[in-house]
Amino acid sequence: MVLGIPSIGIAKSLLVGKVTVSQGDLGRIVLDGKTVGFAVKADGIPRYWSAGYSIGLGGLKSVIRRYAPVCLRAMSESDREARKQILSA
């Protein structure tokens, strides 16, 4: 925010609300009747996306449609690398 860079959040666990399926593998995260983010399944594993600074839900949905496979693959690779480092320590 200080740098003026738009941001999004991606989490492994649902922090608030409930997921309702809306389109294919894209679910809506709903809290108090309002959509606050989206859930995306990749390889059967859900990831929870939320809008951050300077990004609305429409922009978030566009980012997910365009970059979800790349982001989720990078997260998986980073998870594997972190596990290797922990196990080898």
N, C-alpha and C positions, 0 to 999 in steps of 0.2 A: 504494500500500500504506500509506503514511504517513497518507493521508487516509481510508483505509478504504473506498475506492471499488473495486468489482469491475472487472476489466479483461479484455480479450481482445487477441489479436494477430492481425493480418492482414498477410500478406506476399505479394509478387509472385513470389518464388522459394522452392522447397522447401529448407529449411535442414537437416533431418535426416530419416531414415527413407525409406520408400517408400509410394507411394499405391496402395491397392487399392480398386477400385470396389465399393461396397456397395449403394447405392440410387440409381438414376437418375443424376443429375449430382452426387451427394454421395459423395465417396470418403473412405476412412479413411486417415490417415497413421499408419503402423505403424513402430515402432522397437523392436527386440529383442523382437518378438512382442506388444508392447503398443500399443494405440491411444493416440496422443499429440495428435491433432488431426484436422481434416477438410479436404478439398480440395473447392472448389466452382468449377464452370465457369460463367462469365457471358460471353455473346457469344463462346464458344469459348476464352476466356482463363482459365486456372486461377488461383485465389487460395487461399492456404493459411492456415487459421484455427487458432489455438491458444488453449487456456485460459490465463488469467493468474491474477491474485490473486483469490481467493474465488469462482472459477467452476470447476465440474467439467465433465466431458465432456458429461453430460446437459444441463446448463445452456447449454453452448456450442452444442450441436445445436439447442436451442430458439431461441437468439439467431440462429443462421444461418437457420433456417426462417422466422423472423419478419422479420429485418432485412437479410438478404444483399442483396436487390436495391437497397435504399436505400444501404447501405454501399458496394457495388461501384460504383454510379452516382456517388456522391460522390467515390470514389477516382479514377474516370475523369475527372471534371470537374476535379479538383485536378491530375491529371497533365497534362491539356491546358493548363490555366492556367500551370503551371510551365514547360512547353515554350515557350509563347508568351513568357513573361518571359525565358527563357534566350536564345531566338532574337532577341529585340528588343534585347538588351543589347549 
